[in-house]
Amino acid sequence: MKSTAFGNFFARRWQGQVPLAALLWRDMLGVGTLINIVATVLALAVMVQGAHPAVAVALHFAPLPYNVFLFAAVWRSPHRDVVTGTIAAVWLAAVTLI
C-alpha cells in the first residue's frame, strides 16, 4: 500500500527523516506558531460573535495534538541538544497557555 503525502508528512518527521533545523524552525516555530495564531484569532472572533465559550475554547486548543506531535518529533530527534529541547519545550508551553 502506497503512503499518502499527508501520512508521509507525519511519518518523515516522526522517524527523524526531516533535518532538525527544518523541523524546529520551519515546522514548529514558523508554521506551528502561525496555526496557533489563526486558531486563537478564530476563537476570539467567535467569542465576539456571541458563540458559546466552549466553542472558542475548542477552537483555541484545536492545534494541541499537532503541537504535541511537533514537540515529540523534535524531542525524538537524534540530533537534539539541550538548547533545541529547551526551545521546543518553551514553545509548547507558550502556545498551549497563551
Biopython code that builds the backbone (N, CA, C, O; Angstrom):
import numpy as np
from Bio.PDB.StructureBuilder import StructureBuilder

atoms = [
    (1, "MET", "N", (0.842, -1.177, 0.000)),
    (1, "MET", "CA", (0.000, 0.000, 0.000)),
    (1, "MET", "C", (0.887, 1.240, 0.000)),
    (1, "MET", "O", (1.814, 1.347, 0.803)),
    (2, "LYS", "N", (0.607, 2.152, -0.881)),
    (2, "LYS", "CA", (1.387, 3.373, -1.010)),
    (2, "LYS", "C", (0.928, 4.388, 0.033)),
    (2, "LYS", "O", (-0.272, 4.585, 0.226)),
    (3, "SER", "N", (1.888, 5.032, 0.706)),
    (3, "SER", "CA", (1.506, 6.026, 1.717)),
    (3, "SER", "C", (1.129, 7.334, 1.036)),
    (3, "SER", "O", (1.666, 7.684, -0.015)),
    (4, "THR", "N", (0.211, 8.036, 1.643)),
    (4, "THR", "CA", (-0.231, 9.318, 1.099)),
    (4, "THR", "C", (0.772, 10.397, 1.487)),
    (4, "THR", "O", (1.599, 10.211, 2.379)),
    (5, "ALA", "N", (0.680, 11.514, 0.805)),
    (5, "ALA", "CA", (1.573, 12.631, 1.119)),
    (5, "ALA", "C", (1.337, 13.113, 2.537)),
    (5, "ALA", "O", (2.279, 13.494, 3.231)),
    (6, "PHE", "N", (0.061, 13.097, 2.981)),
    (6, "PHE", "CA", (-0.267, 13.548, 4.329)),
    (6, "PHE", "C", (0.351, 12.611, 5.360)),
    (6, "PHE", "O", (0.964, 13.067, 6.325)),
    (7, "GLY", "N", (0.194, 11.310, 5.161)),
    (7, "GLY", "CA", (0.798, 10.333, 6.070)),
    (7, "GLY", "C", (2.307, 10.404, 6.041)),
    (7, "GLY", "O", (2.966, 10.245, 7.069)),
    (8, "ASN", "N", (2.850, 10.641, 4.867)),
    (8, "ASN", "CA", (4.292, 10.750, 4.717)),
    (8, "ASN", "C", (4.831, 11.956, 5.488)),
    (8, "ASN", "O", (5.930, 11.895, 6.041)),
    (9, "PHE", "N", (4.078, 13.033, 5.528)),
    (9, "PHE", "CA", (4.480, 14.233, 6.261)),
    (9, "PHE", "C", (4.756, 13.885, 7.723)),
    (9, "PHE", "O", (5.805, 14.235, 8.264)),
    (10, "PHE", "N", (3.823, 13.207, 8.346)),
    (10, "PHE", "CA", (3.974, 12.851, 9.757)),
    (10, "PHE", "C", (5.024, 11.760, 9.955)),
    (10, "PHE", "O", (5.831, 11.835, 10.881)),
    (11, "ALA", "N", (5.014, 10.764, 9.103)),
    (11, "ALA", "CA", (5.962, 9.652, 9.243)),
    (11, "ALA", "C", (7.402, 10.135, 9.120)),
    (11, "ALA", "O", (8.264, 9.711, 9.890)),
    (12, "ARG", "N", (7.669, 11.007, 8.171)),
    (12, "ARG", "CA", (9.044, 11.505, 7.982)),
    (12, "ARG", "C", (9.519, 12.273, 9.215)),
    (12, "ARG", "O", (10.680, 12.147, 9.605)),
    (13, "ARG", "N", (8.672, 13.039, 9.814)),
    (13, "ARG", "CA", (9.067, 13.798, 10.998)),
    (13, "ARG", "C", (9.225, 12.871, 12.202)),
    (13, "ARG", "O", (10.163, 13.028, 12.985)),
    (14, "TRP", "N", (8.326, 11.917, 12.355)),
    (14, "TRP", "CA", (8.391, 11.000, 13.480)),
    (14, "TRP", "C", (9.627, 10.104, 13.407)),
    (14, "TRP", "O", (10.218, 9.763, 14.432)),
    (15, "GLN", "N", (10.009, 9.730, 12.200)),
    (15, "GLN", "CA", (11.143, 8.833, 12.004)),
    (15, "GLN", "C", (12.478, 9.569, 11.908)),
    (15, "GLN", "O", (13.512, 8.942, 11.677)),
    (16, "GLY", "N", (12.469, 10.880, 12.082)),
    (16, "GLY", "CA", (13.706, 11.652, 12.077)),
    (16, "GLY", "C", (14.299, 11.852, 10.702)),
    (16, "GLY", "O", (15.506, 12.057, 10.577)),
    (17, "GLN", "N", (13.474, 11.799, 9.658)),
    (17, "GLN", "CA", (13.963, 11.947, 8.289)),
    (17, "GLN", "C", (13.977, 13.390, 7.809)),
    (17, "GLN", "O", (14.458, 13.680, 6.714)),
    (18, "VAL", "N", (13.447, 14.295, 8.630)),
    (18, "VAL", "CA", (13.461, 15.725, 8.311)),
    (18, "VAL", "C", (14.577, 16.348, 9.138)),
    (18, "VAL", "O", (14.666, 16.088, 10.338)),
    (19, "PRO", "N", (15.428, 17.161, 8.526)),
    (19, "PRO", "CA", (16.501, 17.792, 9.306)),
    (19, "PRO", "C", (15.949, 18.549, 10.515)),
    (19, "PRO", "O", (14.912, 19.207, 10.434)),
    (20, "LEU", "N", (16.653, 18.442, 11.620)),
    (20, "LEU", "CA", (16.201, 19.057, 12.864)),
    (20, "LEU", "C", (15.983, 20.558, 12.710)),
    (20, "LEU", "O", (15.023, 21.097, 13.261)),
    (21, "ALA", "N", (16.844, 21.235, 11.980)),
    (21, "ALA", "CA", (16.681, 22.685, 11.793)),
    (21, "ALA", "C", (15.360, 23.001, 11.102)),
    (21, "ALA", "O", (14.671, 23.942, 11.497)),
    (22, "ALA", "N", (14.996, 22.236, 10.082)),
    (22, "ALA", "CA", (13.734, 22.466, 9.375)),
    (22, "ALA", "C", (12.548, 22.134, 10.278)),
    (22, "ALA", "O", (11.547, 22.850, 10.289)),
    (23, "LEU", "N", (12.668, 21.059, 11.024)),
    (23, "LEU", "CA", (11.594, 20.655, 11.930)),
    (23, "LEU", "C", (11.365, 21.708, 13.006)),
    (23, "LEU", "O", (10.223, 22.069, 13.290)),
    (24, "LEU", "N", (12.431, 22.197, 13.597)),
    (24, "LEU", "CA", (12.309, 23.175, 14.679)),
    (24, "LEU", "C", (11.903, 24.551, 14.162)),
    (24, "LEU", "O", (10.903, 25.111, 14.613)),
    (25, "TRP", "N", (12.662, 25.097, 13.226)),
    (25, "TRP", "CA", (12.457, 26.483, 12.807)),
    (25, "TRP", "C", (11.298, 26.655, 11.844)),
    (25, "TRP", "O", (10.489, 27.568, 12.009)),
    (26, "ARG", "N", (11.205, 25.793, 10.839)),
    (26, "ARG", "CA", (10.127, 25.952, 9.857)),
    (26, "ARG", "C", (8.814, 25.371, 10.370)),
    (26, "ARG", "O", (7.803, 26.068, 10.455)),
    (27, "ASP", "N", (8.847, 24.076, 10.715)),
    (27, "ASP", "CA", (7.606, 23.385, 11.067)),
    (27, "ASP", "C", (7.044, 23.851, 12.407)),
    (27, "ASP", "O", (5.858, 24.164, 12.511)),
    (28, "MET", "N", (7.887, 23.895, 13.422)),
    (28, "MET", "CA", (7.403, 24.221, 14.758)),
    (28, "MET", "C", (7.242, 25.727, 14.953)),
    (28, "MET", "O", (6.133, 26.212, 15.178)),
    (29, "LEU", "N", (8.333, 26.455, 14.869)),
    (29, "LEU", "CA", (8.282, 27.883, 15.190)),
    (29, "LEU", "C", (7.600, 28.720, 14.114)),
    (29, "LEU", "O", (6.976, 29.734, 14.427)),
    (30, "GLY", "N", (7.707, 28.314, 12.858)),
    (30, "GLY", "CA", (7.071, 29.057, 11.776)),
    (30, "GLY", "C", (5.624, 28.655, 11.565)),
    (30, "GLY", "O", (4.704, 29.392, 11.920)),
    (31, "VAL", "N", (5.431, 27.479, 10.982)),
    (31, "VAL", "CA", (4.090, 27.013, 10.636)),
    (31, "VAL", "C", (3.258, 26.742, 11.885)),
    (31, "VAL", "O", (2.093, 27.134, 11.946)),
    (32, "GLY", "N", (3.834, 26.086, 12.868)),
    (32, "GLY", "CA", (3.099, 25.774, 14.095)),
    (32, "GLY", "C", (2.601, 27.022, 14.800)),
    (32, "GLY", "O", (1.456, 27.072, 15.248)),
    (33, "THR", "N", (3.455, 28.024, 14.900)),
    (33, "THR", "CA", (3.056, 29.279, 15.534)),
    (33, "THR", "C", (1.945, 29.962, 14.735)),
    (33, "THR", "O", (0.991, 30.485, 15.311)),
    (34, "LEU", "N", (2.073, 29.955, 13.412)),
    (34, "LEU", "CA", (1.047, 30.562, 12.562)),
    (34, "LEU", "C", (-0.302, 29.854, 12.744)),
    (34, "LEU", "O", (-1.336, 30.513, 12.847)),
    (35, "ILE", "N", (-0.297, 28.537, 12.784)),
    (35, "ILE", "CA", (-1.534, 27.780, 13.001)),
    (35, "ILE", "C", (-2.156, 28.153, 14.340)),
    (35, "ILE", "O", (-3.373, 28.318, 14.432)),
    (36, "ASN", "N", (-1.340, 28.286, 15.375)),
    (36, "ASN", "CA", (-1.849, 28.637, 16.697)),
    (36, "ASN", "C", (-2.393, 30.056, 16.734)),
    (36, "ASN", "O", (-3.396, 30.309, 17.401)),
    (37, "ILE", "N", (-1.767, 30.973, 16.044)),
    (37, "ILE", "CA", (-2.265, 32.356, 15.988)),
    (37, "ILE", "C", (-3.618, 32.389, 15.288)),
    (37, "ILE", "O", (-4.545, 33.051, 15.755)),
    (38, "VAL", "N", (-3.735, 31.679, 14.174)),
    (38, "VAL", "CA", (-5.006, 31.638, 13.440)),
    (38, "VAL", "C", (-6.101, 31.028, 14.318)),
    (38, "VAL", "O", (-7.220, 31.541, 14.352)),
    (39, "ALA", "N", (-5.792, 29.947, 15.022)),
    (39, "ALA", "CA", (-6.785, 29.307, 15.889)),
    (39, "ALA", "C", (-7.228, 30.254, 17.000)),
    (39, "ALA", "O", (-8.414, 30.318, 17.323)),
    (40, "THR", "N", (-6.296, 30.980, 17.579)),
    (40, "THR", "CA", (-6.632, 31.917, 18.650)),
    (40, "THR", "C", (-7.466, 33.086, 18.130)),
    (40, "THR", "O", (-8.421, 33.507, 18.783)),
    (41, "VAL", "N", (-7.113, 33.606, 16.969)),
    (41, "VAL", "CA", (-7.895, 34.699, 16.373)),
    (41, "VAL", "C", (-9.318, 34.225, 16.073)),
    (41, "VAL", "O", (-10.283, 34.943, 16.335)),
    (42, "LEU", "N", (-9.445, 33.014, 15.524)),
    (42, "LEU", "CA", (-10.783, 32.471, 15.264)),
    (42, "LEU", "C", (-11.557, 32.292, 16.562)),
    (42, "LEU", "O", (-12.754, 32.576, 16.616)),
    (43, "ALA", "N", (-10.889, 31.827, 17.598)),
    (43, "ALA", "CA", (-11.554, 31.647, 18.899)),
    (43, "ALA", "C", (-12.046, 32.987, 19.434)),
    (43, "ALA", "O", (-13.167, 33.086, 19.931)),
    (44, "LEU", "N", (-11.222, 34.002, 19.334)),
    (44, "LEU", "CA", (-11.642, 35.332, 19.784)),
    (44, "LEU", "C", (-12.783, 35.875, 18.931)),
    (44, "LEU", "O", (-13.691, 36.527, 19.447)),
    (45, "ALA", "N", (-12.738, 35.610, 17.637)),
    (45, "ALA", "CA", (-13.789, 36.096, 16.736)),
    (45, "ALA", "C", (-15.137, 35.454, 17.065)),
    (45, "ALA", "O", (-16.161, 36.138, 17.072)),
    (46, "VAL", "N", (-15.148, 34.159, 17.336)),
    (46, "VAL", "CA", (-16.437, 33.527, 17.659)),
    (46, "VAL", "C", (-16.947, 33.980, 19.027)),
    (46, "VAL", "O", (-18.156, 34.044, 19.249)),
    (47, "MET", "N", (-16.036, 34.291, 19.933)),
    (47, "MET", "CA", (-16.465, 34.829, 21.235)),
    (47, "MET", "C", (-17.144, 36.186, 21.035)),
    (47, "MET", "O", (-18.195, 36.451, 21.619)),
    (48, "VAL", "N", (-16.542, 37.035, 20.212)),
    (48, "VAL", "CA", (-17.104, 38.358, 19.953)),
    (48, "VAL", "C", (-18.477, 38.230, 19.287)),
    (48, "VAL", "O", (-19.363, 39.051, 19.524)),
    (49, "GLN", "N", (-18.647, 37.211, 18.463)),
    (49, "GLN", "CA", (-19.920, 36.994, 17.767)),
    (49, "GLN", "C", (-20.979, 36.377, 18.668)),
    (49, "GLN", "O", (-22.124, 36.202, 18.249)),
    (50, "GLY", "N", (-20.607, 36.043, 19.909)),
    (50, "GLY", "CA", (-21.585, 35.542, 20.862)),
    (50, "GLY", "C", (-21.695, 34.026, 20.930)),
    (50, "GLY", "O", (-22.654, 33.506, 21.499)),
    (51, "ALA", "N", (-20.752, 33.322, 20.372)),
    (51, "ALA", "CA", (-20.795, 31.860, 20.435)),
    (51, "ALA", "C", (-20.554, 31.390, 21.865)),
    (51, "ALA", "O", (-20.023, 32.123, 22.700)),
    (52, "HIS", "N", (-20.948, 30.182, 22.118)),
    (52, "HIS", "CA", (-20.734, 29.590, 23.443)),
    (52, "HIS", "C", (-19.230, 29.535, 23.724)),
    (52, "HIS", "O", (-18.457, 29.198, 22.827)),
    (53, "PRO", "N", (-18.800, 29.855, 24.935)),
    (53, "PRO", "CA", (-17.363, 29.839, 25.258)),
    (53, "PRO", "C", (-16.690, 28.491, 24.975)),
    (53, "PRO", "O", (-15.493, 28.451, 24.691)),
    (54, "ALA", "N", (-17.439, 27.397, 25.048)),
    (54, "ALA", "CA", (-16.847, 26.082, 24.765)),
    (54, "ALA", "C", (-16.376, 25.989, 23.319)),
    (54, "ALA", "O", (-15.391, 25.310, 23.030)),
    (55, "VAL", "N", (-17.075, 26.667, 22.411)),
    (55, "VAL", "CA", (-16.661, 26.669, 21.009)),
    (55, "VAL", "C", (-15.330, 27.396, 20.869)),
    (55, "VAL", "O", (-14.440, 26.934, 20.155)),
    (56, "ALA", "N", (-15.191, 28.522, 21.544)),
    (56, "ALA", "CA", (-13.942, 29.277, 21.497)),
    (56, "ALA", "C", (-12.794, 28.477, 22.103)),
    (56, "ALA", "O", (-11.689, 28.462, 21.563)),
    (57, "VAL", "N", (-13.055, 27.821, 23.211)),
    (57, "VAL", "CA", (-12.020, 27.009, 23.850)),
    (57, "VAL", "C", (-11.610, 25.872, 22.921)),
    (57, "VAL", "O", (-10.423, 25.582, 22.775)),
    (58, "ALA", "N", (-12.589, 25.232, 22.296)),
    (58, "ALA", "CA", (-12.290, 24.134, 21.369)),
    (58, "ALA", "C", (-11.451, 24.626, 20.190)),
    (58, "ALA", "O", (-10.504, 23.956, 19.779)),
    (59, "LEU", "N", (-11.792, 25.783, 19.651)),
    (59, "LEU", "CA", (-11.004, 26.340, 18.549)),
    (59, "LEU", "C", (-9.581, 26.675, 18.999)),
    (59, "LEU", "O", (-8.615, 26.393, 18.291)),
    (60, "HIS", "N", (-9.465, 27.271, 20.166)),
    (60, "HIS", "CA", (-8.146, 27.653, 20.667)),
    (60, "HIS", "C", (-7.235, 26.431, 20.860)),
    (60, "HIS", "O", (-6.047, 26.475, 20.538)),
    (61, "PHE", "N", (-7.802, 25.355, 21.383)),
    (61, "PHE", "CA", (-6.991, 24.164, 21.660)),
    (61, "PHE", "C", (-6.979, 23.150, 20.525)),
    (61, "PHE", "O", (-6.365, 22.093, 20.666)),
    (62, "ALA", "N", (-7.629, 23.431, 19.418)),
    (62, "ALA", "CA", (-7.654, 22.502, 18.285)),
    (62, "ALA", "C", (-6.255, 22.117, 17.786)),
    (62, "ALA", "O", (-6.056, 20.959, 17.419)),
    (63, "PRO", "N", (-5.277, 23.036, 17.756)),
    (63, "PRO", "CA", (-3.947, 22.653, 17.275)),
    (63, "PRO", "C", (-3.112, 21.859, 18.288)),
    (63, "PRO", "O", (-1.997, 21.450, 17.966)),
    (64, "LEU", "N", (-3.623, 21.635, 19.492)),
    (64, "LEU", "CA", (-2.817, 20.984, 20.532)),
    (64, "LEU", "C", (-2.254, 19.627, 20.116)),
    (64, "LEU", "O", (-1.078, 19.377, 20.378)),
    (65, "PRO", "N", (-3.017, 18.740, 19.488)),
    (65, "PRO", "CA", (-2.411, 17.461, 19.075)),
    (65, "PRO", "C", (-1.242, 17.653, 18.100)),
    (65, "PRO", "O", (-0.234, 16.952, 18.188)),
    (66, "TYR", "N", (-1.383, 18.596, 17.181)),
    (66, "TYR", "CA", (-0.294, 18.886, 16.243)),
    (66, "TYR", "C", (0.908, 19.466, 16.987)),
    (66, "TYR", "O", (2.050, 19.120, 16.685)),
    (67, "ASN", "N", (0.659, 20.337, 17.950)),
    (67, "ASN", "CA", (1.741, 20.918, 18.740)),
    (67, "ASN", "C", (2.511, 19.834, 19.494)),
    (67, "ASN", "O", (3.742, 19.823, 19.499)),
    (68, "VAL", "N", (1.781, 18.935, 20.123)),
    (68, "VAL", "CA", (2.420, 17.860, 20.877)),
    (68, "VAL", "C", (3.198, 16.951, 19.933)),
    (68, "VAL", "O", (4.288, 16.488, 20.271)),
    (69, "PHE", "N", (2.638, 16.694, 18.748)),
    (69, "PHE", "CA", (3.353, 15.885, 17.764)),
    (69, "PHE", "C", (4.673, 16.540, 17.381)),
    (69, "PHE", "O", (5.710, 15.877, 17.367)),
    (70, "LEU", "N", (4.649, 17.832, 17.072)),
    (70, "LEU", "CA", (5.886, 18.525, 16.698)),
    (70, "LEU", "C", (6.901, 18.494, 17.831)),
    (70, "LEU", "O", (8.087, 18.254, 17.605)),
    (71, "PHE", "N", (6.434, 18.736, 19.044)),
    (71, "PHE", "CA", (7.339, 18.683, 20.189)),
    (71, "PHE", "C", (7.965, 17.297, 20.316)),
    (71, "PHE", "O", (9.175, 17.177, 20.507)),
    (72, "ALA", "N", (7.157, 16.265, 20.211)),
    (72, "ALA", "CA", (7.660, 14.894, 20.337)),
    (72, "ALA", "C", (8.621, 14.558, 19.207)),
    (72, "ALA", "O", (9.617, 13.869, 19.428)),
    (73, "ALA", "N", (8.337, 15.034, 18.003)),
    (73, "ALA", "CA", (9.233, 14.770, 16.870)),
    (73, "ALA", "C", (10.586, 15.426, 17.093)),
    (73, "ALA", "O", (11.621, 14.825, 16.805)),
    (74, "VAL", "N", (10.588, 16.653, 17.602)),
    (74, "VAL", "CA", (11.858, 17.318, 17.923)),
    (74, "VAL", "C", (12.563, 16.555, 19.049)),
    (74, "VAL", "O", (13.768, 16.314, 18.984)),
    (75, "TRP", "N", (11.816, 16.184, 20.060)),
    (75, "TRP", "CA", (12.396, 15.507, 21.223)),
    (75, "TRP", "C", (13.016, 14.158, 20.836)),
    (75, "TRP", "O", (14.027, 13.752, 21.408)),
    (76, "ARG", "N", (12.410, 13.469, 19.867)),
    (76, "ARG", "CA", (12.909, 12.166, 19.435)),
    (76, "ARG", "C", (14.128, 12.271, 18.525)),
    (76, "ARG", "O", (14.825, 11.280, 18.309)),
    (77, "SER", "N", (14.386, 13.442, 18.000)),
    (77, "SER", "CA", (15.480, 13.605, 17.042)),
    (77, "SER", "C", (16.815, 13.206, 17.664)),
    (77, "SER", "O", (17.133, 13.625, 18.777)),
    (78, "PRO", "N", (17.589, 12.405, 16.953)),
    (78, "PRO", "CA", (18.896, 12.015, 17.484)),
    (78, "PRO", "C", (19.877, 13.183, 17.546)),
    (78, "PRO", "O", (20.903, 13.100, 18.221)),
    (79, "HIS", "N", (19.565, 14.267, 16.845)),
    (79, "HIS", "CA", (20.475, 15.429, 16.819)),
    (79, "HIS", "C", (20.072, 16.516, 17.808)),
    (79, "HIS", "O", (20.688, 17.581, 17.848)),
    (80, "ARG", "N", (19.038, 16.251, 18.608)),
    (80, "ARG", "CA", (18.562, 17.243, 19.573)),
    (80, "ARG", "C", (19.615, 17.472, 20.644)),
    (80, "ARG", "O", (20.253, 16.534, 21.123)),
    (81, "ASP", "N", (19.783, 18.728, 21.008)),
    (81, "ASP", "CA", (20.671, 19.068, 22.124)),
    (81, "ASP", "C", (19.845, 19.812, 23.174)),
    (81, "ASP", "O", (18.630, 19.944, 23.030)),
    (82, "VAL", "N", (20.492, 20.288, 24.210)),
    (82, "VAL", "CA", (19.785, 20.952, 25.310)),
    (82, "VAL", "C", (19.073, 22.212, 24.825)),
    (82, "VAL", "O", (17.934, 22.471, 25.213)),
    (83, "VAL", "N", (19.732, 22.984, 23.989)),
    (83, "VAL", "CA", (19.139, 24.233, 23.507)),
    (83, "VAL", "C", (17.904, 23.942, 22.658)),
    (83, "VAL", "O", (16.864, 24.575, 22.841)),
    (84, "THR", "N", (18.007, 23.001, 21.743)),
    (84, "THR", "CA", (16.880, 22.654, 20.882)),
    (84, "THR", "C", (15.714, 22.109, 21.706)),
    (84, "THR", "O", (14.562, 22.481, 21.481)),
    (85, "GLY", "N", (16.010, 21.242, 22.644)),
    (85, "GLY", "CA", (14.966, 20.696, 23.506)),
    (85, "GLY", "C", (14.291, 21.771, 24.337)),
    (85, "GLY", "O", (13.075, 21.746, 24.524)),
    (86, "THR", "N", (15.074, 22.712, 24.835)),
    (86, "THR", "CA", (14.524, 23.810, 25.630)),
    (86, "THR", "C", (13.635, 24.711, 24.782)),
    (86, "THR", "O", (12.556, 25.108, 25.220)),
    (87, "ILE", "N", (14.080, 25.034, 23.574)),
    (87, "ILE", "CA", (13.273, 25.862, 22.676)),
    (87, "ILE", "C", (11.943, 25.174, 22.396)),
    (87, "ILE", "O", (10.889, 25.808, 22.441)),
    (88, "ALA", "N", (11.994, 23.875, 22.107)),
    (88, "ALA", "CA", (10.772, 23.123, 21.811)),
    (88, "ALA", "C", (9.829, 23.094, 23.019)),
    (88, "ALA", "O", (8.619, 23.262, 22.866)),
    (89, "ALA", "N", (10.378, 22.884, 24.205)),
    (89, "ALA", "CA", (9.546, 22.818, 25.411)),
    (89, "ALA", "C", (8.926, 24.171, 25.740)),
    (89, "ALA", "O", (7.755, 24.240, 26.113)),
    (90, "VAL", "N", (9.689, 25.232, 25.606)),
    (90, "VAL", "CA", (9.168, 26.578, 25.881)),
    (90, "VAL", "C", (8.096, 26.931, 24.856)),
    (90, "VAL", "O", (7.070, 27.515, 25.204)),
    (91, "TRP", "N", (8.332, 26.579, 23.597)),
    (91, "TRP", "CA", (7.334, 26.844, 22.556)),
    (91, "TRP", "C", (6.037, 26.117, 22.862)),
    (91, "TRP", "O", (4.960, 26.708, 22.780)),
    (92, "LEU", "N", (6.130, 24.830, 23.216)),
    (92, "LEU", "CA", (4.922, 24.067, 23.517)),
    (92, "LEU", "C", (4.160, 24.673, 24.699)),
    (92, "LEU", "O", (2.934, 24.774, 24.659)),
    (93, "ALA", "N", (4.870, 25.070, 25.733)),
    (93, "ALA", "CA", (4.219, 25.696, 26.878)),
    (93, "ALA", "C", (3.566, 27.013, 26.481)),
    (93, "ALA", "O", (2.442, 27.301, 26.891)),
    (94, "ALA", "N", (4.271, 27.813, 25.682)),
    (94, "ALA", "CA", (3.749, 29.124, 25.284)),
    (94, "ALA", "C", (2.486, 28.998, 24.427)),
    (94, "ALA", "O", (1.495, 29.683, 24.680)),
    (95, "VAL", "N", (2.517, 28.130, 23.422)),
    (95, "VAL", "CA", (1.336, 28.043, 22.551)),
    (95, "VAL", "C", (0.180, 27.335, 23.225)),
    (95, "VAL", "O", (-0.966, 27.483, 22.799)),
    (96, "THR", "N", (0.452, 26.574, 24.258)),
    (96, "THR", "CA", (-0.636, 25.913, 24.994)),
    (96, "THR", "C", (-1.289, 26.890, 25.964)),
    (96, "THR", "O", (-2.511, 26.894, 26.106)),
    (97, "LEU", "N", (-0.499, 27.707, 26.624)),
    (97, "LEU", "CA", (-1.027, 28.600, 27.657)),
    (97, "LEU", "C", (-1.515, 29.938, 27.140)),
    (97, "LEU", "O", (-2.370, 30.568, 27.762)),
    (98, "ILE", "N", (-0.988, 30.375, 26.019)),
    (98, "ILE", "CA", (-1.353, 31.717, 25.516)),
    (98, "ILE", "C", (-2.450, 31.613, 24.477)),
    (98, "ILE", "O", (-2.890, 32.629, 23.939)),
]
sb = StructureBuilder()
sb.init_structure("model")
sb.init_model(0)
sb.init_chain("A")
sb.init_seg("    ")
for serial, (resi, resn, name, xyz) in enumerate(atoms, 1):
    if name == "N":
        sb.init_residue(resn, " ", resi, " ")
    sb.init_atom(name, np.array(xyz, "f"), 0.0, 1.0, " ", f" {name:<3s}", serial, name[0])
structure = sb.get_structure()
